[in-house]
Amino acid sequence: MNETSTSSKISRVLDWAGLIPSSMLFALGIRDYRDGASIAWPIGGAVLMFVSLWVVYRGLPHRREGTLVQPED
């Protein structure tokens, strides 16, 4: 059987949940930059958002040849 453990499910949810604060920081950085703040705020938010997207991508099951396990009958 190929059941996903509870800790694995929680880990995936936390990976996706990381996108929320990073995207909010990116939006806040853009707003503050338009109001005269430093360019570092939107750049920092963008970096955090890209890192969060990389974490989500890294956790996705990739369908490359030879990596999937065939189900047993």
Phi, psi and omega in degrees: 000144182243072180268145178271132182286161180296320180294328177292320178295317179296320178299317179295320179296318179293326175299313180290326181292336178294339178291331184294304181293327180291321178289326176294320178294323177296314179296319178295321178296319178295316180297314180294324178297321177294334179271004175110006180281180182290151177291344181295332181295308178291329178293316177297319177296321179294319178297315178297322179293319177295323177295318178296319177295324178294320178296318178295316180297319181297328181275350180288144175286120182269138183260067175266156182296128177089358181263340181273140178269131180287137179294142179270138180269000000 
